[in-house]
Amino acid sequence: MLTGADCRGDDPGLAQLHYQIQMDLFWTSLTACLHATAVAEANGIPADEFLPCAASTAASMPGFLAFYAPRIAAGNHEGDVDRLTMGVASLEHVLHTVEGSGVDGALPRLLADTFRKAVAAGRGGSSVTGPVPLFKGE
């Protein structure tokens, strides 16, 4: 089972919503891993050799989620430990590496464009969580 399904109270749609948002996380995360694996292989690094690196990065995600979730819930997108502008610079390096490897750059370009849009909206000094309000149309 890819995600859990459980009772979420009186609203029968809430369990399905939780399932779908977990699937959103699953598919975007898995696709990112597959994309990174394609870049690795394009540079002569076999998928099984890249696996420990991918697993290590994936294993670090719960810490990031635990750090950012309370801040997002509080509406705090303060750039005290990171900045969107830093994320843009990093994603530009990733995009350069991806395209230089002959791999389709649509995925990292989408991320870079999302961060650039947030910077253009005046959120460059905010945290990498700065796009969350934009995702919600705010």
N, C-alpha and C positions, 0 to 999 in steps of 0.2 A: 504494500500500500504506500502510495507516494505521500499522502497527508493523512491526518486524522480527521475523523468526522465525529462530532459529539453534539449533545444537546446544548443549545445556547439560550434557553428560556422559552418564553411563549411565542416568539416570532419564528415560524417554521422556516423562513428564508434565511435566518441568520447563520445556521449551520452550513448551508450551501454557500453563503457569502464567504465564510471563513475558509471553506474548501477552495473556492475560486481564487481568493487572494493568496492562499498557500501555493496553488498551482501557478499563479503569476510569478511568485518567488522561485518556485522549482524550475519552470521553463526558462526564465531569464538567466538564472544562475547556471543551469546546465548548458545553455547555449553559449554563455560566456566561456565556460570551461572547454567546450568543443572548439570554439573559435581560437582560444589560446593554444589548444592542442594542434590546430591546423598551422598556426604560426610556428610552433615548436617544430613540427614535422617539416615545414617548408625550409627550415634552417638546419635540417639534419638531426634533430632530436626526436627519437621515436616516442610515441605516446606512452609506452610503458616506462621509459626513462623520465619523462616529464611528470608522470603520475605522482611521485612523492612531493614535488613542488606544488602541483595543483592541490593535492590533499592538504598540504600545510597551509596554503592560502585559504582554502575553504574552511579549515579548522579554526582559523583566526576570526572568521565572520561572527560567531556568537558574541565575542567580546566587543566588536564594533556595534552590533545591534543593541547590546545591553547598554553601551555608552550613549548611543544616539537616541534610542526610543524615548527615554524620559525627557530629553531636550526637545524632541519633536512634539511630544505630548504637551509640553509647556509652551510651545511656540517660540522656543529659544533657538535661534539659528545664528547665534553669535560666533564669529570667527576667532575664538580664543585659542584653539588648538590646531585649526586648519583653516584654509581659505579656499573659496571657489576658484580664485585666480590661480592658486597652486594646483588645483585639480585640472584646470584648463591646460596649464603647462605640461602636466604629467600626461594627460590624454593626447596632447599634440605629439609628444615623444612616442607614445604607444602607436598612434596613427602612422607616424613616420616609419616605425619599425614594421608594422603590419603591411603597409603598402610597399615598403622596400623588400618585403619577403614575398611579394606577389600574391598576398592573400587579400580577399575582399575587405575593404575598410569600412563597410556600411555600419557595422555594429559600433566600433569605437567612434566613428564619425557622429553617429546619433547621440552618443553620450557627450562627446565634446560640444556638439551643437546645443544640447540641453544645458550644459554648464555655461556656454557662451551667452545663451538667451538669458539666463539668470544674472550673469555679469552685466549684460546690457540693460537689465531691469534695475540696476543699481545694487545688486547683491554680491558684488565681487569680493568684498571684505567679509562676507558672511561665511558660515561653515559650509561644508559640502552638502549639508541638509537644506541649503538655501533653495534648491529647486522644488522641495516638497510643496510649498504654497502654490508655485506655478503649476505643478501637476494637477492641483485641485482647482485651477482656474482663478486663483486669487491674485 
